[in-house]
Amino acid sequence: MTTKFYLIIEKLRIPLSRVIAVVLIAIIALSNSEWEETIPAVSTLLFFIGIFLVAIASLGRMWCSLYIAGYKTEVLITKGPYSICRNPLYFFSLIGAMGVGFASETTLIPTILFIVFMLYYPMVIHSEEKELQSLHGEKFEKYAATTPKFFPKLSCLTEPEKYIVNPIVFRKHMFSALWFVWLAGILEIIEELHELKMLPVLFKIY
């Protein structure tokens, strides 16, 4: 695939993510979990799994933001979360997406989110790593040779005693790091509206 194609993929990442989020929230807003009706214990378990994953994702994304805030691609970050895998922000994003999916108390929504993520984000990761390789050359190649691409290897963790952080940029990153929490909150509001009969349930999903 051409460099131009990957650039287009990267530019579409944020707007596409927002479109998918809106579509799925609309589906959830008009539906209800079939598990809640048939096996309430499964519905409750899915919800708690979801909240647990959202918490991990939010903390993980904030950890990543601490290291990359204000640096972007100009500096090759290899410490903290970036020492256990090369794309920890996307790893925690996947966990957050699955968490929001399970918080809907369904199995269909997290399945859809997982499929979308695996179809799209490998191309985004490839595009960004190609840029890093062109910017940092041999330094990135050495980093890639010793650090997993996506799934973290905790034994590789290295953290500096001190680290310079841009507080203004980090503050802005904090809000995006917590957006899975906002989505989980929206799901709870939707469920309450369903119970109050203020929002119609048109269909049910597992």
BABALO-585282 format. One record per atom (N, C-alpha, C): residue in three letters; atom name; x, y, z. Coordinates in nm, 3 decimals, always signed. Example, Ala and Ser with C-alpha at 12.3 -4.5 7.8 and 13.67 -1.06 7.14 Angstrom:
<sites>
rest atom u v w
ALA N +1.319 -0.569 +0.780
ALA CA +1.230 -0.450 +0.780
ALA C +1.320 -0.330 +0.780
SER N +1.285 -0.225 +0.708
SER CA +1.367 -0.106 +0.714
SER C +1.290 +0.003 +0.787
</sites>
This chain:
<sites>
rest atom u v w
MET N +0.084 -0.119 +0.000
MET CA +0.000 +0.000 +0.000
MET C +0.088 +0.125 +0.000
THR N +0.042 +0.233 -0.064
THR CA +0.122 +0.352 -0.079
THR C +0.123 +0.437 +0.047
THR N +0.225 +0.525 +0.055
THR CA +0.236 +0.617 +0.169
THR C +0.114 +0.708 +0.175
LYS N +0.065 +0.751 +0.058
LYS CA -0.052 +0.839 +0.052
LYS C -0.174 +0.772 +0.115
PHE N -0.190 +0.643 +0.089
PHE CA -0.304 +0.569 +0.145
PHE C -0.298 +0.569 +0.297
TYR N -0.179 +0.543 +0.353
TYR CA -0.164 +0.539 +0.498
TYR C -0.185 +0.677 +0.561
LEU N -0.147 +0.782 +0.489
LEU CA -0.171 +0.918 +0.539
LEU C -0.320 +0.947 +0.548
ILE N -0.395 +0.900 +0.449
ILE CA -0.541 +0.918 +0.449
ILE C -0.602 +0.841 +0.566
ILE N -0.554 +0.719 +0.589
ILE CA -0.601 +0.636 +0.700
ILE C -0.579 +0.708 +0.833
GLU N -0.460 +0.767 +0.849
GLU CA -0.426 +0.836 +0.973
GLU C -0.515 +0.958 +0.995
LYS N -0.541 +1.034 +0.887
LYS CA -0.624 +1.154 +0.898
LYS C -0.769 +1.120 +0.934
LEU N -0.814 +1.003 +0.890
LEU CA -0.954 +0.963 +0.915
LEU C -0.973 +0.901 +1.053
ARG N -0.865 +0.876 +1.126
ARG CA -0.872 +0.802 +1.252
ARG C -0.970 +0.865 +1.351
ILE N -0.951 +0.992 +1.383
ILE CA -1.035 +1.058 +1.484
ILE C -1.179 +1.075 +1.436
PRO N -1.203 +1.132 +1.315
PRO CA -1.343 +1.145 +1.271
PRO C -1.415 +1.012 +1.257
LEU N -1.344 +0.909 +1.211
LEU CA -1.406 +0.777 +1.196
LEU C -1.442 +0.720 +1.332
SER N -1.354 +0.737 +1.430
SER CA -1.381 +0.689 +1.566
SER C -1.505 +0.756 +1.623
ARG N -1.519 +0.885 +1.596
ARG CA -1.635 +0.959 +1.646
ARG C -1.763 +0.913 +1.580
VAL N -1.757 +0.887 +1.450
VAL CA -1.876 +0.840 +1.377
VAL C -1.920 +0.705 +1.431
ILE N -1.825 +0.614 +1.450
ILE CA -1.856 +0.481 +1.502
ILE C -1.917 +0.491 +1.641
ALA N -1.859 +0.580 +1.725
ALA CA -1.911 +0.599 +1.862
ALA C -2.056 +0.648 +1.859
VAL N -2.084 +0.744 +1.771
VAL CA -2.220 +0.799 +1.762
VAL C -2.319 +0.693 +1.714
VAL N -2.279 +0.615 +1.614
VAL CA -2.367 +0.510 +1.560
VAL C -2.398 +0.405 +1.666
LEU N -2.294 +0.361 +1.739
LEU CA -2.315 +0.258 +1.841
LEU C -2.399 +0.311 +1.957
ILE N -2.376 +0.436 +1.996
ILE CA -2.458 +0.495 +2.103
ILE C -2.604 +0.504 +2.060
ALA N -2.625 +0.536 +1.932
ALA CA -2.762 +0.543 +1.880
ALA C -2.828 +0.404 +1.885
ILE N -2.752 +0.300 +1.849
ILE CA -2.805 +0.163 +1.855
ILE C -2.840 +0.126 +1.999
ILE N -2.749 +0.158 +2.091
ILE CA -2.772 +0.127 +2.233
ILE C -2.890 +0.205 +2.288
ALA N -2.904 +0.332 +2.241
ALA CA -3.012 +0.418 +2.290
ALA C -3.149 +0.364 +2.252
LEU N -3.155 +0.292 +2.141
LEU CA -3.284 +0.242 +2.092
LEU C -3.306 +0.093 +2.122
SER N -3.212 +0.035 +2.196
SER CA -3.222 -0.109 +2.223
SER C -3.206 -0.138 +2.372
ASN N -3.221 -0.263 +2.404
ASN CA -3.199 -0.309 +2.541
ASN C -3.129 -0.444 +2.537
SER N -3.062 -0.480 +2.645
SER CA -2.988 -0.605 +2.650
SER C -3.084 -0.723 +2.671
GLU N -3.075 -0.819 +2.581
GLU CA -3.155 -0.941 +2.596
GLU C -3.109 -1.021 +2.717
TRP N -2.979 -1.008 +2.752
TRP CA -2.928 -1.076 +2.870
TRP C -2.999 -1.031 +2.997
GLU N -3.035 -0.903 +3.001
GLU CA -3.101 -0.847 +3.120
GLU C -3.236 -0.913 +3.143
GLU N -3.299 -0.955 +3.033
GLU CA -3.430 -1.018 +3.043
GLU C -3.420 -1.168 +3.069
THR N -3.322 -1.233 +3.004
THR CA -3.312 -1.379 +3.012
THR C -3.225 -1.428 +3.128
ILE N -3.102 -1.372 +3.137
ILE CA -3.009 -1.413 +3.244
ILE C -2.951 -1.285 +3.306
PRO N -3.019 -1.226 +3.404
PRO CA -2.974 -1.100 +3.464
PRO C -2.831 -1.106 +3.520
ALA N -2.789 -1.222 +3.569
ALA CA -2.654 -1.235 +3.625
ALA C -2.548 -1.210 +3.519
VAL N -2.574 -1.253 +3.396
VAL CA -2.480 -1.231 +3.285
VAL C -2.472 -1.083 +3.254
SER N -2.587 -1.017 +3.253
SER CA -2.593 -0.873 +3.228
SER C -2.511 -0.796 +3.331
THR N -2.526 -0.832 +3.457
THR CA -2.452 -0.766 +3.565
THR C -2.302 -0.792 +3.552
LEU N -2.266 -0.915 +3.521
LEU CA -2.125 -0.951 +3.505
LEU C -2.061 -0.873 +3.391
LEU N -2.132 -0.863 +3.279
LEU CA -2.081 -0.787 +3.164
LEU C -2.056 -0.641 +3.201
PHE N -2.148 -0.585 +3.277
PHE CA -2.135 -0.445 +3.318
PHE C -2.011 -0.424 +3.404
PHE N -1.990 -0.510 +3.502
PHE CA -1.874 -0.493 +3.591
PHE C -1.743 -0.519 +3.518
ILE N -1.743 -0.614 +3.426
ILE CA -1.624 -0.635 +3.342
ILE C -1.595 -0.509 +3.263
GLY N -1.700 -0.450 +3.207
GLY CA -1.685 -0.328 +3.128
GLY C -1.627 -0.214 +3.209
ILE N -1.680 -0.190 +3.329
ILE CA -1.631 -0.081 +3.413
ILE C -1.486 -0.105 +3.454
PHE N -1.451 -0.230 +3.482
PHE CA -1.313 -0.265 +3.518
PHE C -1.219 -0.233 +3.402
LEU N -1.256 -0.270 +3.281
LEU CA -1.173 -0.245 +3.164
LEU C -1.162 -0.096 +3.134
VAL N -1.271 -0.023 +3.151
VAL CA -1.269 +0.122 +3.130
VAL C -1.173 +0.189 +3.228
ALA N -1.173 +0.143 +3.352
ALA CA -1.083 +0.199 +3.453
ALA C -0.937 +0.174 +3.415
ILE N -0.906 +0.051 +3.372
ILE CA -0.769 +0.019 +3.330
ILE C -0.729 +0.103 +3.210
ALA N -0.819 +0.115 +3.113
ALA CA -0.790 +0.191 +2.992
ALA C -0.764 +0.338 +3.023
SER N -0.845 +0.396 +3.109
SER CA -0.830 +0.538 +3.142
SER C -0.697 +0.565 +3.212
LEU N -0.663 +0.480 +3.308
LEU CA -0.535 +0.495 +3.377
LEU C -0.418 +0.473 +3.281
GLY N -0.432 +0.373 +3.194
GLY CA -0.327 +0.344 +3.097
GLY C -0.307 +0.456 +2.998
ARG N -0.416 +0.515 +2.950
ARG CA -0.405 +0.625 +2.853
ARG C -0.346 +0.750 +2.919
MET N -0.379 +0.773 +3.045
MET CA -0.319 +0.885 +3.117
MET C -0.169 +0.863 +3.136
TRP N -0.130 +0.739 +3.164
TRP CA +0.011 +0.704 +3.178
TRP C +0.085 +0.731 +3.047
CYS N +0.024 +0.690 +2.936
CYS CA +0.085 +0.715 +2.804
CYS C +0.095 +0.865 +2.776
SER N -0.012 +0.938 +2.808
SER CA -0.015 +1.081 +2.782
SER C +0.092 +1.155 +2.861
LEU N +0.122 +1.107 +2.980
LEU CA +0.227 +1.167 +3.063
LEU C +0.360 +1.167 +2.989
TYR N +0.385 +1.061 +2.912
TYR CA +0.513 +1.047 +2.844
TYR C +0.517 +1.114 +2.707
ILE N +0.405 +1.119 +2.637
ILE CA +0.409 +1.171 +2.500
ILE C +0.357 +1.314 +2.488
ALA N +0.294 +1.367 +2.594
ALA CA +0.235 +1.502 +2.586
ALA C +0.342 +1.605 +2.549
GLY N +0.324 +1.669 +2.435
GLY CA +0.416 +1.773 +2.391
GLY C +0.532 +1.723 +2.307
TYR N +0.545 +1.590 +2.291
TYR CA +0.657 +1.534 +2.216
TYR C +0.618 +1.485 +2.077
LYS N +0.500 +1.423 +2.067
LYS CA +0.452 +1.367 +1.940
LYS C +0.558 +1.276 +1.878
THR N +0.596 +1.304 +1.751
THR CA +0.692 +1.217 +1.683
THR C +0.833 +1.275 +1.679
GLU N +0.850 +1.398 +1.730
GLU CA +0.980 +1.463 +1.722
GLU C +1.085 +1.390 +1.805
VAL N +1.040 +1.331 +1.915
VAL CA +1.129 +1.255 +2.004
VAL C +1.078 +1.112 +2.010
LEU N +1.169 +1.016 +2.001
LEU CA +1.130 +0.876 +2.010
LEU C +1.120 +0.839 +2.157
ILE N +0.997 +0.818 +2.205
ILE CA +0.973 +0.784 +2.345
ILE C +0.987 +0.633 +2.363
THR N +1.076 +0.592 +2.453
THR CA +1.101 +0.449 +2.474
THR C +1.093 +0.410 +2.621
LYS N +1.046 +0.500 +2.705
LYS CA +1.038 +0.472 +2.848
LYS C +0.893 +0.459 +2.894
GLY N +0.875 +0.416 +3.019
GLY CA +0.740 +0.403 +3.073
GLY C +0.658 +0.303 +2.994
PRO N +0.535 +0.338 +2.958
PRO CA +0.449 +0.245 +2.883
PRO C +0.508 +0.210 +2.746
TYR N +0.594 +0.299 +2.692
TYR CA +0.653 +0.275 +2.562
TYR C +0.774 +0.183 +2.568
SER N +0.807 +0.138 +2.689
SER CA +0.913 +0.038 +2.702
SER C +0.856 -0.104 +2.703
ILE N +0.727 -0.117 +2.730
ILE CA +0.664 -0.250 +2.734
ILE C +0.597 -0.286 +2.601
CYS N +0.564 -0.185 +2.520
CYS CA +0.519 -0.208 +2.382
CYS C +0.527 -0.077 +2.306
ARG N +0.531 -0.085 +2.175
ARG CA +0.554 +0.035 +2.094
ARG C +0.427 +0.118 +2.074
ASN N +0.311 +0.057 +2.097
ASN CA +0.184 +0.127 +2.077
ASN C +0.091 +0.110 +2.196
PRO N +0.135 +0.150 +2.315
PRO CA +0.053 +0.130 +2.435
PRO C -0.076 +0.211 +2.435
LEU N -0.074 +0.327 +2.370
LEU CA -0.194 +0.410 +2.366
LEU C -0.307 +0.338 +2.292
TYR N -0.272 +0.271 +2.183
TYR CA -0.373 +0.196 +2.109
TYR C -0.413 +0.069 +2.182
PHE N -0.318 +0.008 +2.253
PHE CA -0.351 -0.110 +2.332
PHE C -0.455 -0.075 +2.438
PHE N -0.433 +0.035 +2.511
PHE CA -0.528 +0.077 +2.613
PHE C -0.659 +0.126 +2.551
SER N -0.650 +0.180 +2.430
SER CA -0.773 +0.221 +2.359
SER C -0.859 +0.100 +2.326
LEU N -0.795 -0.010 +2.287
LEU CA -0.870 -0.134 +2.260
LEU C -0.937 -0.183 +2.387
ILE N -0.864 -0.180 +2.498
ILE CA -0.921 -0.222 +2.627
ILE C -1.040 -0.132 +2.662
GLY N -1.024 -0.001 +2.640
GLY CA -1.133 +0.093 +2.670
GLY C -1.255 +0.069 +2.582
ALA N -1.231 +0.044 +2.454
ALA CA -1.342 +0.018 +2.362
ALA C -1.418 -0.108 +2.402
MET N -1.342 -0.212 +2.439
MET CA -1.407 -0.336 +2.485
MET C -1.482 -0.312 +2.616
GLY N -1.423 -0.227 +2.702
GLY CA -1.490 -0.195 +2.829
GLY C -1.623 -0.127 +2.808
VAL N -1.625 -0.028 +2.719
VAL CA -1.751 +0.042 +2.688
VAL C -1.850 -0.056 +2.627
GLY N -1.800 -0.144 +2.541
GLY CA -1.887 -0.244 +2.479
GLY C -1.952 -0.335 +2.582
PHE N -1.873 -0.387 +2.675
PHE CA -1.928 -0.474 +2.780
PHE C -2.018 -0.397 +2.876
ALA N -1.988 -0.267 +2.898
ALA CA -2.071 -0.185 +2.986
ALA C -2.211 -0.168 +2.930
SER N -2.229 -0.193 +2.800
SER CA -2.363 -0.189 +2.740
SER C -2.444 -0.312 +2.779
GLU N -2.378 -0.404 +2.851
GLU CA -2.440 -0.529 +2.899
GLU C -2.482 -0.620 +2.784
THR N -2.405 -0.609 +2.675
THR CA -2.428 -0.696 +2.560
THR C -2.297 -0.760 +2.519
THR N -2.305 -0.861 +2.436
THR CA -2.184 -0.920 +2.377
THR C -2.168 -0.877 +2.231
LEU N -2.277 -0.830 +2.170
LEU CA -2.271 -0.786 +2.031
LEU C -2.188 -0.660 +2.014
ILE N -2.210 -0.560 +2.100
ILE CA -2.140 -0.432 +2.087
ILE C -1.989 -0.448 +2.101
PRO N -1.939 -0.517 +2.205
PRO CA -1.793 -0.534 +2.211
PRO C -1.736 -0.615 +2.094
THR N -1.815 -0.709 +2.042
THR CA -1.771 -0.786 +1.926
THR C -1.753 -0.695 +1.805
ILE N -1.850 -0.607 +1.783
ILE CA -1.842 -0.512 +1.671
ILE C -1.720 -0.420 +1.688
LEU N -1.700 -0.370 +1.810
LEU CA -1.589 -0.280 +1.837
LEU C -1.455 -0.349 +1.814
PHE N -1.445 -0.474 +1.855
PHE CA -1.320 -0.549 +1.837
PHE C -1.290 -0.569 +1.688
ILE N -1.393 -0.605 +1.612
ILE CA -1.374 -0.628 +1.468
ILE C -1.332 -0.498 +1.398
VAL N -1.400 -0.388 +1.430
VAL CA -1.366 -0.259 +1.369
VAL C -1.223 -0.220 +1.403
PHE N -1.186 -0.237 +1.530
PHE CA -1.051 -0.202 +1.573
PHE C -0.947 -0.283 +1.496
MET N -0.967 -0.413 +1.487
MET CA -0.868 -0.500 +1.423
MET C -0.862 -0.480 +1.271
LEU N -0.969 -0.430 +1.213
LEU CA -0.969 -0.403 +1.069
LEU C -0.900 -0.271 +1.036
TYR N -0.912 -0.173 +1.126
TYR CA -0.866 -0.038 +1.094
TYR C -0.734 +0.000 +1.159
TYR N -0.720 -0.024 +1.289
TYR CA -0.605 +0.030 +1.361
TYR C -0.470 -0.031 +1.325
PRO N -0.460 -0.156 +1.280
PRO CA -0.330 -0.203 +1.233
PRO C -0.273 -0.116 +1.121
MET N -0.360 -0.061 +1.035
MET CA -0.314 +0.028 +0.929
MET C -0.265 +0.161 +0.987
VAL N -0.336 +0.211 +1.089
VAL CA -0.294 +0.335 +1.155
VAL C -0.157 +0.316 +1.221
ILE N -0.141 +0.204 +1.290
ILE CA -0.014 +0.174 +1.357
ILE C +0.098 +0.163 +1.255
HIS N +0.071 +0.096 +1.144
HIS CA +0.172 +0.081 +1.038
HIS C +0.214 +0.218 +0.985
SER N +0.118 +0.306 +0.964
SER CA +0.145 +0.440 +0.913
SER C +0.232 +0.519 +1.010
GLU N +0.197 +0.515 +1.138
GLU CA +0.271 +0.592 +1.237
GLU C +0.412 +0.537 +1.257
GLU N +0.426 +0.406 +1.254
GLU CA +0.559 +0.347 +1.272
GLU C +0.648 +0.373 +1.151
LYS N +0.587 +0.380 +1.035
LYS CA +0.663 +0.412 +0.916
LYS C +0.718 +0.555 +0.925
GLU N +0.638 +0.645 +0.980
GLU CA +0.682 +0.783 +0.999
GLU C +0.795 +0.790 +1.101
LEU N +0.780 +0.715 +1.210
LEU CA +0.885 +0.713 +1.313
LEU C +1.015 +0.657 +1.258
GLN N +1.005 +0.557 +1.174
GLN CA +1.125 +0.498 +1.115
GLN C +1.195 +0.597 +1.024
SER N +1.117 +0.675 +0.948
SER CA +1.177 +0.773 +0.858
SER C +1.241 +0.888 +0.936
LEU N +1.186 +0.918 +1.055
LEU CA +1.238 +1.028 +1.135
LEU C +1.359 +0.987 +1.219
HIS N +1.356 +0.863 +1.271
HIS CA +1.457 +0.823 +1.368
HIS C +1.548 +0.710 +1.321
GLY N +1.517 +0.654 +1.205
GLY CA +1.606 +0.559 +1.142
GLY C +1.651 +0.443 +1.228
GLU N +1.783 +0.429 +1.243
GLU CA +1.842 +0.316 +1.314
GLU C +1.797 +0.309 +1.460
LYS N +1.774 +0.425 +1.521
LYS CA +1.730 +0.429 +1.661
LYS C +1.595 +0.360 +1.676
PHE N +1.505 +0.387 +1.580
PHE CA +1.373 +0.322 +1.586
PHE C +1.386 +0.173 +1.556
GLU N +1.472 +0.136 +1.464
GLU CA +1.490 -0.005 +1.429
GLU C +1.539 -0.085 +1.550
LYS N +1.631 -0.029 +1.628
LYS CA +1.680 -0.096 +1.748
LYS C +1.568 -0.108 +1.852
TYR N +1.490 -0.002 +1.863
TYR CA +1.375 -0.001 +1.956
TYR C +1.273 -0.107 +1.917
ALA N +1.242 -0.114 +1.786
ALA CA +1.143 -0.211 +1.736
ALA C +1.191 -0.355 +1.753
ALA N +1.323 -0.374 +1.748
ALA CA +1.378 -0.509 +1.758
ALA C +1.369 -0.565 +1.899
THR N +1.356 -0.477 +1.999
THR CA +1.356 -0.523 +2.139
THR C +1.223 -0.500 +2.211
THR N +1.130 -0.432 +2.146
THR CA +1.004 -0.395 +2.212
THR C +0.885 -0.448 +2.133
PRO N +0.792 -0.520 +2.197
PRO CA +0.674 -0.573 +2.127
PRO C +0.594 -0.461 +2.058
LYS N +0.531 -0.496 +1.948
LYS CA +0.458 -0.397 +1.870
LYS C +0.329 -0.353 +1.937
PHE N +0.252 -0.448 +1.992
PHE CA +0.120 -0.413 +2.043
PHE C +0.093 -0.466 +2.184
PHE N +0.111 -0.595 +2.205
PHE CA +0.080 -0.652 +2.336
PHE C +0.198 -0.632 +2.431
PRO N +0.173 -0.571 +2.547
PRO CA +0.281 -0.535 +2.640
PRO C +0.358 -0.654 +2.696
LYS N +0.486 -0.632 +2.718
LYS CA +0.571 -0.728 +2.786
LYS C +0.623 -0.658 +2.912
LEU N +0.561 -0.688 +3.026
LEU CA +0.587 -0.614 +3.149
LEU C +0.732 -0.625 +3.195
SER N +0.799 -0.733 +3.160
SER CA +0.938 -0.751 +3.201
SER C +1.031 -0.650 +3.134
CYS N +0.983 -0.583 +3.030
CYS CA +1.065 -0.483 +2.959
CYS C +1.051 -0.343 +3.020
LEU N +0.968 -0.329 +3.122
LEU CA +0.939 -0.196 +3.177
LEU C +1.064 -0.128 +3.231
THR N +1.087 -0.006 +3.183
THR CA +1.191 +0.081 +3.236
THR C +1.134 +0.221 +3.253
GLU N +1.159 +0.282 +3.367
GLU CA +1.109 +0.417 +3.395
GLU C +1.220 +0.505 +3.450
PRO N +1.226 +0.628 +3.404
PRO CA +1.328 +0.721 +3.453
PRO C +1.293 +0.775 +3.592
GLU N +1.392 +0.816 +3.667
GLU CA +1.366 +0.877 +3.798
GLU C +1.298 +1.012 +3.783
LYS N +1.335 +1.084 +3.677
LYS CA +1.274 +1.214 +3.648
LYS C +1.234 +1.221 +3.501
TYR N +1.130 +1.297 +3.475
TYR CA +1.083 +1.309 +3.336
TYR C +1.020 +1.446 +3.317
ILE N +1.058 +1.516 +3.212
ILE CA +1.005 +1.650 +3.185
ILE C +0.872 +1.638 +3.112
VAL N +0.770 +1.700 +3.171
VAL CA +0.635 +1.694 +3.115
VAL C +0.586 +1.834 +3.084
ASN N +0.519 +1.849 +2.969
ASN CA +0.456 +1.976 +2.934
ASN C +0.317 +1.978 +2.998
PRO N +0.297 +2.053 +3.108
PRO CA +0.171 +2.045 +3.183
PRO C +0.049 +2.092 +3.103
ILE N +0.068 +2.190 +3.016
ILE CA -0.045 +2.242 +2.938
ILE C -0.095 +2.136 +2.840
VAL N -0.001 +2.073 +2.769
VAL CA -0.039 +1.968 +2.674
VAL C -0.094 +1.847 +2.747
PHE N -0.033 +1.812 +2.862
PHE CA -0.079 +1.697 +2.939
PHE C -0.222 +1.717 +2.988
ARG N -0.252 +1.840 +3.030
ARG CA -0.388 +1.870 +3.078
ARG C -0.490 +1.846 +2.966
LYS N -0.456 +1.885 +2.843
LYS CA -0.545 +1.864 +2.731
LYS C -0.560 +1.714 +2.701
HIS N -0.449 +1.641 +2.714
HIS CA -0.451 +1.496 +2.689
HIS C -0.535 +1.423 +2.792
MET N -0.542 +1.477 +2.914
MET CA -0.617 +1.410 +3.021
MET C -0.763 +1.392 +2.984
PHE N -0.823 +1.493 +2.919
PHE CA -0.964 +1.484 +2.881
PHE C -0.987 +1.375 +2.777
SER N -0.896 +1.364 +2.680
SER CA -0.911 +1.259 +2.579
SER C -0.882 +1.122 +2.639
ALA N -0.795 +1.117 +2.741
ALA CA -0.764 +0.991 +2.807
ALA C -0.883 +0.935 +2.882
LEU N -0.974 +1.024 +2.922
LEU CA -1.088 +0.982 +3.003
LEU C -1.218 +0.967 +2.923
TRP N -1.208 +0.974 +2.791
TRP CA -1.333 +0.976 +2.716
TRP C -1.408 +0.843 +2.720
PHE N -1.338 +0.734 +2.754
PHE CA -1.409 +0.607 +2.773
PHE C -1.497 +0.613 +2.898
VAL N -1.452 +0.691 +2.997
VAL CA -1.534 +0.712 +3.118
VAL C -1.660 +0.788 +3.082
TRP N -1.646 +0.891 +2.997
TRP CA -1.763 +0.969 +2.955
TRP C -1.863 +0.878 +2.883
LEU N -1.812 +0.790 +2.794
LEU CA -1.900 +0.701 +2.720
LEU C -1.973 +0.604 +2.812
ALA N -1.900 +0.552 +2.912
ALA CA -1.964 +0.461 +3.008
ALA C -2.073 +0.535 +3.085
GLY N -2.048 +0.662 +3.116
GLY CA -2.149 +0.744 +3.184
GLY C -2.272 +0.765 +3.098
ILE N -2.250 +0.786 +2.968
ILE CA -2.362 +0.804 +2.875
ILE C -2.448 +0.677 +2.871
LEU N -2.385 +0.561 +2.876
LEU CA -2.459 +0.435 +2.875
LEU C -2.548 +0.423 +2.998
GLU N -2.497 +0.468 +3.112
GLU CA -2.576 +0.465 +3.234
GLU C -2.695 +0.560 +3.226
ILE N -2.675 +0.676 +3.165
ILE CA -2.786 +0.771 +3.147
ILE C -2.892 +0.711 +3.055
ILE N -2.847 +0.646 +2.948
ILE CA -2.940 +0.581 +2.855
ILE C -3.022 +0.474 +2.926
GLU N -2.956 +0.393 +3.009
GLU CA -3.026 +0.287 +3.082
GLU C -3.131 +0.347 +3.177
GLU N -3.096 +0.457 +3.242
GLU CA -3.190 +0.522 +3.332
GLU C -3.310 +0.578 +3.255
LEU N -3.285 +0.633 +3.138
LEU CA -3.394 +0.685 +3.054
LEU C -3.486 +0.573 +3.008
HIS N -3.428 +0.456 +2.981
HIS CA -3.510 +0.339 +2.945
HIS C -3.601 +0.299 +3.060
GLU N -3.544 +0.296 +3.181
GLU CA -3.621 +0.256 +3.298
GLU C -3.732 +0.355 +3.330
LEU N -3.708 +0.482 +3.300
LEU CA -3.808 +0.586 +3.324
LEU C -3.909 +0.598 +3.209
LYS N -3.892 +0.512 +3.108
LYS CA -3.979 +0.512 +2.989
LYS C -3.972 +0.643 +2.911
MET N -3.860 +0.714 +2.926
MET CA -3.842 +0.840 +2.854
MET C -3.773 +0.818 +2.720
LEU N -3.718 +0.697 +2.703
LEU CA -3.651 +0.662 +2.578
LEU C -3.705 +0.526 +2.534
PRO N -3.759 +0.518 +2.413
PRO CA -3.822 +0.392 +2.371
PRO C -3.720 +0.284 +2.340
VAL N -3.756 +0.160 +2.368
VAL CA -3.674 +0.044 +2.331
VAL C -3.739 -0.021 +2.209
LEU N -3.674 -0.009 +2.095
LEU CA -3.730 -0.059 +1.969
LEU C -3.691 -0.205 +1.940
PHE N -3.579 -0.248 +1.996
PHE CA -3.536 -0.387 +1.974
PHE C -3.439 -0.428 +2.084
LYS N -3.411 -0.559 +2.090
LYS CA -3.321 -0.611 +2.192
LYS C -3.204 -0.684 +2.126
ILE N -3.090 -0.676 +2.189
ILE CA -2.970 -0.742 +2.135
ILE C -2.897 -0.818 +2.246
TYR N -2.827 -0.921 +2.207
TYR CA -2.746 -0.996 +2.305
TYR C -2.609 -0.930 +2.317
</sites>
